[in-house]
Amino acid sequence: MITILVAAMLGGAGAETELRNTFADCLKAAVQQAKTQKIAPDGYVAFARTACANSEAPFKAALINADVQHGMSHKDSVSDADSQLDDYFSEWLDHYKADVQRNANDAAAADGTPPKVTPPPTPAAQPK
């Protein structure tokens, strides 16, 4: 009985998984494209949203559809899908920022300039 329920719940997951993978692959490619085009980190999300619009829309529709099928209202499912997509963009922005910083450190090392390092915080004075 449990196997049937799990199989029924996962029945539509194949298409959603494929759409998720396509969207994630697009975001990964957008990181490489943004590095090539030297997009500033604060412009990455707008760049990625434009570059991945064709894979974002069907993935968002699949997320909304899955939520509605599981009893969520359409309004809440749209909000949930938007939140999930924002998380994807935020995660890949972090990847992009790390790549940009790593490239800047590599370039500085090639120039003989030491990389920028954030100093450790100084401890607060102990009360007497």
C-alpha positions in Angstrom: 0.0 0.0 0.0 2.8 2.5 0.9 4.7 1.6 -2.2 1.6 2.5 -4.3 1.2 5.8 -2.6 4.9 6.7 -3.0 4.9 5.6 -6.7 1.7 7.7 -7.3 3.3 10.8 -5.6 6.5 10.4 -7.6 4.8 9.7 -10.9 5.0 13.3 -12.1 8.3 14.0 -10.5 10.3 12.9 -13.6 9.3 15.9 -15.7 9.9 18.3 -12.8 13.3 16.8 -12.1 14.2 17.2 -15.7 13.1 20.8 -15.7 15.0 21.4 -12.5 18.2 20.0 -14.0 17.8 22.0 -17.2 17.3 25.2 -15.1 20.3 24.4 -12.9 22.4 23.7 -16.0 21.4 27.0 -17.4 22.4 28.8 -14.2 25.8 27.0 -14.2 26.3 28.1 -17.8 25.2 31.7 -16.9 28.1 31.8 -14.3 30.6 31.0 -17.1 29.0 33.5 -19.5 28.9 36.2 -16.8 32.6 35.6 -16.1 33.4 35.8 -19.8 31.4 39.1 -20.1 32.9 40.4 -16.9 29.4 41.0 -15.3 29.7 42.7 -11.9 28.4 40.4 -9.1 25.6 42.9 -8.3 24.3 42.4 -11.9 24.6 38.6 -12.0 21.0 37.8 -11.0 19.5 40.1 -13.6 21.9 38.6 -16.2 21.0 35.0 -15.2 17.2 35.7 -15.1 17.5 37.0 -18.7 19.8 34.2 -19.8 17.7 31.4 -18.2 14.2 32.8 -18.8 13.4 29.9 -21.3 14.2 27.3 -18.7 12.9 29.2 -15.7 9.3 29.5 -16.9 8.6 25.8 -17.4 10.3 24.9 -14.2 8.2 27.5 -12.3 5.1 26.2 -13.9 5.9 22.7 -12.8 6.6 23.8 -9.3 3.2 25.7 -9.2 1.4 22.7 -10.7 2.9 20.3 -8.1 2.0 22.5 -5.2 -1.6 22.9 -6.5 -1.9 19.2 -7.0 -0.9 18.7 -3.4 -3.7 21.0 -2.2 -1.9 24.4 -2.0 -3.8 27.5 -3.2 -2.7 28.9 -6.5 -1.6 32.2 -4.9 0.5 30.4 -2.3 2.0 28.0 -4.8 3.1 31.0 -7.0 4.7 32.6 -3.9 6.4 29.3 -3.0 7.7 28.9 -6.6 9.0 32.4 -6.6 10.8 31.8 -3.3 12.4 28.6 -4.6 13.6 30.3 -7.7 15.0 33.2 -5.7 16.9 30.5 -3.7 18.4 29.1 -6.9 19.5 32.5 -8.1 20.9 33.4 -4.7 22.9 30.1 -4.6 24.4 30.6 -8.0 25.1 34.3 -7.2 27.2 32.9 -4.3 29.0 30.6 -6.7 29.6 33.5 -9.1 31.0 35.8 -6.3 33.3 33.0 -5.2 34.6 32.6 -8.8 35.1 36.3 -9.2 37.0 36.6 -5.9 39.1 33.5 -6.7 40.0 35.0 -10.1 40.9 38.3 -8.6 43.1 36.6 -6.0 44.8 34.5 -8.8 45.4 37.7 -10.8 46.8 39.5 -7.8 49.1 36.5 -7.1 50.3 36.6 -10.7 51.1 40.3 -10.3 53.0 39.6 -7.1 50.4 41.5 -5.0 49.2 39.5 -1.9 45.5 38.6 -2.0 43.1 40.6 0.0 42.5 38.9 3.4 40.0 40.0 5.9 41.7 40.3 9.3 40.3 38.3 12.2 38.1 40.2 14.6 39.8 41.6 17.6 38.4 40.4 21.0 36.5 42.8 23.1 38.2 44.1 26.2 37.5 42.1 29.3 35.8 44.1 32.1 37.8 44.4 35.3 
